Amino acid sequence: MPTANPHRSEPPRTSRTTGRRVATRPVESAVMLERRRRLRQYRLRRRDLLQDAVIAMALMVLALIITPGLGLLALYEILVALGLMMTVLVERRIRKRRLTASRAAKAVRPRQTRARPRA
């Protein structure tokens, strides 16, 4: 019978209750536990962010309904936010171009060595 891992003489062990693979070494077990913990934290963080976004949208709609002047202010705010995001993106692009150009220039130039003073 071929096994899942050709370096082992026995097939990987599975849990009786869940049918999942059981780690045979402590290192594998630690890695599996860390992965599960990270996935759980990621799911919790994503859920929290989604809840925050929903609450923010509800409060924004409520504020726009209550005070009509905020509608115009919100439009200005959106335009300013877009402008700020564009400047950040443009600055990043310029910085990347400068970085790649300086790397290319360093690769083309031969290394300069100092002449040793003769004693």
C-alpha positions as CSV (number, residue, x, y, z in Angstrom):
1,M,0.0,0.0,0.0
2,P,1.6,3.4,-1.0
3,T,1.8,5.9,1.8
4,A,1.4,9.7,1.6
5,N,5.0,10.2,2.6
6,P,7.6,7.9,0.9
7,H,10.1,8.5,3.7
8,R,7.9,7.0,6.3
9,S,7.1,3.3,6.6
10,E,3.6,4.0,8.0
11,P,0.8,6.2,6.8
12,P,0.1,9.5,8.6
13,R,-2.0,9.1,11.7
14,T,-5.4,10.6,11.9
15,S,-7.6,11.6,14.8
16,R,-10.4,9.2,15.6
17,T,-12.9,12.0,16.2
18,T,-12.2,14.6,13.5
19,G,-10.3,12.5,10.9
20,R,-7.6,15.2,10.6
21,R,-4.0,14.5,10.4
22,V,-2.3,14.2,13.8
23,A,1.3,15.5,14.1
24,T,3.8,12.9,15.0
25,R,6.6,15.3,16.0
26,P,6.5,18.1,18.6
27,V,7.7,20.6,15.9
28,E,4.9,19.7,13.6
29,S,2.4,20.0,16.4
30,A,3.7,23.4,17.3
31,V,3.5,24.6,13.7
32,M,0.0,23.3,13.3
33,L,-1.1,25.0,16.6
34,E,0.5,28.3,15.5
35,R,-1.2,28.1,12.1
36,R,-4.6,27.5,13.7
37,R,-4.1,30.3,16.2
38,R,-3.1,32.7,13.4
39,L,-6.2,31.7,11.3
40,R,-8.5,32.2,14.3
41,Q,-7.0,35.6,15.0
42,Y,-7.3,36.6,11.4
43,R,-11.0,35.6,11.3
44,L,-11.7,37.5,14.5
45,R,-9.9,40.6,13.3
46,R,-11.8,40.5,10.0
47,R,-15.1,40.1,11.8
48,D,-14.3,43.1,14.0
49,L,-13.3,45.2,11.1
50,L,-16.5,44.3,9.3
51,Q,-18.6,45.3,12.4
52,D,-16.7,48.6,12.6
53,A,-17.3,49.3,9.0
54,V,-21.1,48.6,9.3
55,I,-21.3,50.8,12.4
56,A,-19.4,53.6,10.6
57,M,-21.7,53.5,7.6
58,A,-24.8,53.5,9.8
59,L,-23.5,56.5,11.8
60,M,-22.6,58.3,8.5
61,V,-26.1,57.8,7.1
62,L,-27.7,58.9,10.3
63,A,-25.5,62.1,10.5
64,L,-26.3,62.9,6.8
65,I,-30.1,62.5,7.5
66,I,-30.1,64.6,10.6
67,T,-28.0,67.5,9.4
68,P,-28.4,68.4,5.7
69,G,-25.3,70.6,5.7
70,L,-23.0,67.6,6.4
71,G,-23.9,66.1,3.0
72,L,-22.0,68.9,1.2
73,L,-19.2,68.6,3.7
74,A,-19.0,64.9,3.1
75,L,-18.6,65.4,-0.6
76,Y,-15.7,67.8,0.0
77,E,-14.2,65.4,2.5
78,I,-14.3,62.6,-0.1
79,L,-12.6,64.8,-2.7
80,V,-9.9,65.8,-0.2
81,A,-9.4,62.2,0.9
82,L,-9.0,61.1,-2.8
83,G,-6.5,63.9,-3.4
84,L,-4.4,62.8,-0.4
85,M,-4.4,59.2,-1.5
86,M,-3.3,60.2,-5.0
87,T,-0.4,62.2,-3.6
88,V,0.7,59.2,-1.4
89,L,0.6,56.9,-4.5
90,V,2.5,59.4,-6.7
91,E,5.2,59.8,-4.0
92,R,5.6,56.1,-3.7
93,R,5.9,55.7,-7.5
94,I,8.5,58.5,-7.6
95,R,10.5,57.0,-4.8
96,K,10.5,53.6,-6.5
97,R,11.7,55.1,-9.7
98,R,14.5,56.9,-8.0
99,L,15.5,53.7,-6.1
100,T,15.6,51.5,-9.2
101,A,17.5,54.2,-11.2
102,S,20.1,54.6,-8.4
103,R,20.5,50.8,-8.3
104,A,20.9,50.6,-12.0
105,A,23.5,53.4,-11.9
106,K,25.4,51.6,-9.2
107,A,25.4,48.4,-11.2
108,V,26.8,50.1,-14.3
109,R,29.5,52.1,-12.6
110,P,32.7,50.2,-11.8
111,R,33.8,50.3,-8.2
112,Q,36.3,53.0,-7.4
113,T,39.3,52.1,-5.3
114,R,41.4,54.5,-3.4
115,A,45.0,54.8,-4.3
116,R,47.1,53.9,-1.4
117,P,49.7,56.5,-0.4
118,R,53.2,55.2,-0.9
119,A,55.4,55.3,2.1
